[in-house]
Amino acid sequence: MDAEREQFVKKWAEYVKTHSDKEWSRQQNVVIGGQFPSSLTKEQYLKMKAEF
């Protein structure tokens, strides 16, 4: 693992340890949600997920 990646993993692990599940999962939801079109339905998402 390169040094930059290792540093990121350690920083994220520390963040998860020091913040509530609700707080960090809400932030991750924003990141993940931003990668999908807002018009994507639940059914479309599940179909897409099943293909991978």
Backbone as a chain_set.jsonl record, in Angstrom:
{"seq": "MDAEREQFVKKWAEYVKTHSDKEWSRQQNVVIGGQFPSSLTKEQYLKMKAEF", "coords": {"N": [[0.861, -1.175, 0.0], [0.62, 2.165, -0.884], [2.133, 5.11, 0.58], [0.489, 7.407, 0.661], [-2.105, 6.366, 0.355], [-2.222, 4.71, 2.614], [-2.07, 6.638, 4.642], [-4.506, 7.97, 4.186], [-6.344, 5.896, 4.798], [-5.8, 5.496, 7.535], [-6.501, 8.019, 8.534], [-9.239, 8.102, 7.905], [-10.155, 5.904, 9.416], [-9.687, 6.848, 12.005], [-11.441, 9.007, 11.998], [-13.934, 7.699, 11.784], [-13.949, 6.358, 14.208], [-14.179, 8.466, 15.988], [-16.51, 9.85, 15.49], [-20.084, 9.809, 15.386], [-22.033, 7.021, 14.138], [-24.277, 7.859, 12.765], [-23.591, 10.459, 11.947], [-21.235, 10.162, 10.238], [-22.192, 8.335, 8.366], [-24.234, 9.749, 7.16], [-22.783, 11.691, 5.824], [-21.352, 10.086, 4.016], [-23.477, 9.157, 2.534], [-24.193, 11.443, 1.114], [-21.987, 11.718, -0.582], [-22.047, 9.27, -2.038], [-24.661, 9.344, -3.048], [-24.43, 11.524, -4.729], [-23.253, 10.496, -6.938], [-25.044, 9.289, -8.527], [-27.705, 9.716, -10.86], [-30.388, 11.921, -10.042], [-32.847, 11.1, -10.862], [-32.931, 8.389, -10.774], [-34.638, 5.509, -10.019], [-35.627, 3.426, -7.218], [-36.012, 0.815, -8.097], [-34.584, 0.837, -10.515], [-32.021, 1.252, -9.53], [-31.64, -1.116, -8.005], [-31.742, -3.016, -10.053], [-29.498, -2.255, -11.544], [-27.533, -2.695, -9.619], [-27.715, -5.475, -9.344], [-26.616, -6.326, -11.693], [-23.917, -6.18, -11.361]], "CA": [[0.0, 0.0, 0.0], [1.477, 3.339, -0.922], [2.07, 5.941, 1.784], [-0.675, 8.304, 0.607], [-3.294, 5.536, 0.609], [-2.167, 4.293, 4.014], [-2.406, 7.817, 5.439], [-5.941, 8.182, 4.039], [-7.047, 4.849, 5.544], [-5.645, 5.79, 8.966], [-7.289, 9.217, 8.839], [-10.654, 7.729, 7.865], [-10.416, 5.033, 10.57], [-9.755, 7.726, 13.172], [-12.68, 9.783, 11.879], [-15.052, 6.809, 12.09], [-13.888, 6.073, 15.64], [-14.454, 9.653, 16.803], [-17.78, 10.455, 15.108], [-21.188, 8.853, 15.46], [-22.415, 6.34, 12.896], [-25.259, 8.694, 12.074], [-22.899, 11.588, 11.322], [-20.385, 9.814, 9.096], [-22.959, 7.672, 7.319], [-24.948, 10.814, 6.444], [-21.806, 12.3, 4.921], [-21.083, 9.135, 2.941], [-24.673, 9.131, 1.701], [-24.103, 12.589, 0.218], [-20.975, 11.391, -1.594], [-22.538, 8.181, -2.881], [-25.851, 9.837, -3.732], [-24.025, 12.46, -5.761], [-22.717, 9.771, -8.081], [-26.161, 8.736, -9.28], [-28.681, 10.723, -11.269], [-31.485, 12.046, -9.074], [-34.036, 10.461, -11.408], [-32.781, 6.946, -10.657], [-35.609, 4.948, -9.083], [-35.143, 2.315, -6.404], [-36.005, -0.371, -8.948], [-33.465, 0.974, -11.447], [-30.8, 1.045, -8.754], [-31.517, -2.53, -7.673], [-31.416, -3.728, -11.285], [-28.105, -1.933, -11.846], [-26.707, -3.369, -8.614], [-27.746, -6.919, -9.628], [-25.791, -6.598, -12.863], [-22.506, -6.171, -10.98]], "C": [[0.901, 1.229, 0.0], [1.2, 4.251, 0.284], [0.838, 6.847, 1.81], [-1.965, 7.542, 0.927], [-3.349, 5.114, 2.069], [-2.555, 5.45, 4.935], [-3.916, 8.093, 5.386], [-6.731, 7.174, 4.875], [-6.964, 5.112, 7.044], [-6.486, 6.987, 9.378], [-8.78, 8.876, 8.878], [-11.01, 6.843, 9.061], [-10.542, 5.866, 11.844], [-11.053, 8.531, 13.168], [-13.883, 8.926, 12.281], [-15.102, 6.507, 13.591], [-14.367, 7.254, 16.483], [-15.75, 10.374, 16.446], [-18.874, 9.384, 15.126], [-21.466, 8.222, 14.094], [-23.353, 7.214, 12.076], [-24.576, 9.828, 11.318], [-22.097, 11.161, 10.096], [-21.148, 9.085, 8.009], [-23.781, 8.684, 6.524], [-24.011, 11.473, 5.43], [-21.49, 11.371, 3.755], [-22.269, 9.045, 1.984], [-24.663, 10.28, 0.698], [-23.126, 12.284, -0.92], [-21.509, 10.344, -2.57], [-23.747, 8.638, -3.692], [-25.523, 10.792, -4.862], [-23.495, 11.794, -7.014], [-23.804, 9.181, -8.966], [-27.107, 9.856, -9.701], [-29.861, 10.747, -10.292], [-32.755, 11.364, -9.575], [-33.989, 8.941, -11.315], [-33.767, 6.427, -9.609], [-34.965, 3.815, -8.285], [-35.021, 1.054, -7.258], [-34.837, -0.337, -9.935], [-32.141, 0.727, -10.734], [-30.592, -0.439, -8.459], [-31.175, -3.369, -8.903], [-29.947, -3.504, -11.646], [-27.183, -2.681, -10.884], [-26.614, -4.865, -8.905], [-26.856, -7.286, -10.801], [-24.302, -6.651, -12.536], [-22.197, -7.242, -10.022]], "O": [[1.836, 1.32, 0.795], [0.148, 4.157, 0.916], [0.22, 7.032, 2.858], [-2.809, 8.026, 1.681], [-4.411, 5.157, 2.69], [-3.29, 5.254, 5.903], [-4.531, 8.409, 6.404], [-7.673, 7.546, 5.576], [-7.961, 4.965, 7.751], [-7.111, 6.979, 10.439], [-9.497, 9.312, 9.778], [-12.071, 7.022, 9.659], [-11.417, 5.608, 12.67], [-11.684, 8.713, 14.209], [-14.748, 9.377, 13.032], [-16.184, 6.412, 14.171], [-14.903, 7.059, 17.574], [-16.061, 11.407, 17.039], [-18.606, 8.203, 14.907], [-21.176, 8.802, 13.048], [-23.238, 7.298, 10.854], [-24.938, 10.125, 10.179], [-22.261, 11.74, 9.022], [-20.794, 9.199, 6.835], [-23.999, 8.491, 5.329], [-24.415, 11.773, 4.307], [-21.372, 11.829, 2.619], [-22.093, 8.878, 0.777], [-25.083, 10.107, -0.446], [-23.414, 12.565, -2.083], [-21.428, 10.521, -3.785], [-23.843, 8.351, -4.885], [-26.257, 10.865, -5.848], [-23.307, 12.45, -8.038], [-23.516, 8.637, -10.032], [-27.284, 10.832, -8.972], [-30.273, 9.706, -9.782], [-33.652, 11.081, -8.781], [-34.931, 8.274, -11.743], [-33.736, 6.852, -8.454], [-33.896, 3.317, -8.639], [-34.041, 0.317, -7.15], [-34.181, -1.353, -10.164], [-31.25, 0.071, -11.273], [-29.492, -0.961, -8.642], [-30.405, -4.325, -8.808], [-29.239, -4.444, -12.008], [-26.165, -3.235, -11.3], [-25.551, -5.463, -8.734], [-26.391, -8.422, -10.901], [-23.508, -7.119, -13.352], [-21.05, -7.377, -9.596]]}, "num_chains": 1, "name": "protein.A"}
